[in-house]
Amino acid sequence: MNVAIIGCGGMGSYHAQMAANCGARIVACVDAFPEAAKKLAATHGAKKALGMKDLAKILSDPGVDLVLIATPTPTHLELVERAAAAGKHIFCEKPFCRTSADCKKAIAAAKRGKVKLFVGHVLRYFHEYEALKAQIESGKIGTPGWVKMYRGGMFPVGSKKWFSNFDQSGGVTFDASIHDLDWLRYMFGDAERVYCQALQRTEPVLMDYAQMTIRMKSGLIATVVGTWAHPSGFRAKAEICGSAGLLYYDSAESPLSAQQRESGAGPGMIIPLGADSVSPYQLEWEDFLAWVRDDRKPRVVPEDGLKAVALAEAALKSAKTGQPVKL
Ligand SMILES: NC(=O)c1ccc[n+]([C@@H]2O[C@H](COP(=O)([O-])OP(=O)(O)OC[C@H]3O[C@@H](n4cnc5c(N)ncnc54)[C@H](O)[C@@H]3O)[C@@H](O)[C@H]2O)c1
């Protein structure tokens, strides 16, 4: 499988390695900054390194089978539409698009183009969260009633500081907590309503902190806290209380199979810890490639990406209006 990487920043570079680990070939790199494309192309021996204005050349190349989209979220829709129209299968980073309306357009574009469209909801591939899932499904804690999820760390920077433009990134509520929102849906079905309080500010310091209370259609109540207010480090927690017991996970006690890089300013990405465990990002690629090659249904379908965005969007609306929002 020949892959073109679109967006050669933090996640694009990491995904290129994950795709290569799965035996895919990185044949082209494209970025708004041609220098970033050149650097990544050199790492993987890709022959083509181009700026965005030359994207059409990559999309019309029959030697490219699929594309990875890892650009700032508001650009996803246009890139999905162009890649789908060119008949390329697509791996799109989460959040799928910046709005649920855009997600619907992206899904329609993939259908029109008859291409496979995968959304990178990577928490579904983390060993620790899969272990929680297995224990819940084994009935060990009875019927789950309350769930508390937490994800936090430094404020990510990104190219041109796009994460601190809340209109672009949606802040921690939309960009980071979406991992937990998707996992809640994956485990417990759809949400009924959400109430969210969020502190988003750039002055006097850059920070964002949000708490969401969600009632699922099943009646389960979940609290999701997301923070980009910490001076350093990364931490994720999950606690599930059921009728017969409690399960909990804390990355500070048992590190995640991928952890946030510590050096420099907040990188906004997580990278694998040890060589002994397969990165969940690689597991995503294995799943996506098996879908493309063998038509095996993956763990994440585009509608999951849409529903996660709709829930995060409802949380942002609630934070703005001060009222609970029904899904
Ligand atoms: N799954 C995860 O764990 C995870 C973690 C962080 C970010 N993300 C998501 O990945 C995506 C990229 O985030 P990132 O952290 O890699 O950001 P980044 O800023 O590090 O990288 C983005 C890259 O895209 C390039 N770019 C900007 N606009 C472009 C355009 N129109 N066309 C082509 N290239 C363009 C930039 O020059 C940069 O190289 C976002 O959607 C983000 O939410 C996912």
The ligand as an ORCA input file, in Angstrom:
! r2SCAN-3c Opt
* xyz 0 1
  N      -4.905     11.128     18.028
  C      -4.165     11.901     18.780
  O      -3.662     11.471     19.818
  C      -3.926     13.328     18.361
  C      -3.012     14.096     19.095
  C      -2.772     15.400     18.653
  C      -3.431     15.917     17.547
  N      -4.343     15.150     16.890
  C      -5.070     15.688     15.722
  O      -4.207     15.596     14.568
  C      -4.411     16.714     13.692
  C      -3.079     17.429     13.485
  O      -2.582     17.850     14.749
  P      -1.005     18.006     15.017
  O      -0.825     17.960     16.489
  O      -0.224     17.068     14.169
  O      -0.792     19.502     14.505
  P       0.561     20.168     14.012
  O       0.305     21.622     14.056
  O       1.729     19.589     14.743
  O       0.691     19.677     12.493
  C      -0.169     20.118     11.481
  C       0.604     20.160     10.164
  O      -0.315     20.501      9.132
  C       0.267     21.532      8.327
  N      -0.839     22.268      7.722
  C      -1.547     23.285      8.228
  N      -2.552     23.617      7.394
  C      -2.448     22.789      6.338
  C      -3.189     22.630      5.161
  N      -4.256     23.395      4.880
  N      -2.801     21.663      4.316
  C      -1.735     20.866      4.564
  N      -0.983     20.971      5.689
  C      -1.361     21.934      6.558
  C       1.131     22.330      9.250
  O       2.140     23.029      8.552
  C       1.694     21.230     10.154
  O       2.896     20.680      9.622
  C      -5.490     17.572     14.374
  O      -6.762     17.246     13.850
  C      -5.406     17.170     15.850
  O      -6.588     17.350     16.562
  C      -4.583     13.866     17.261
*
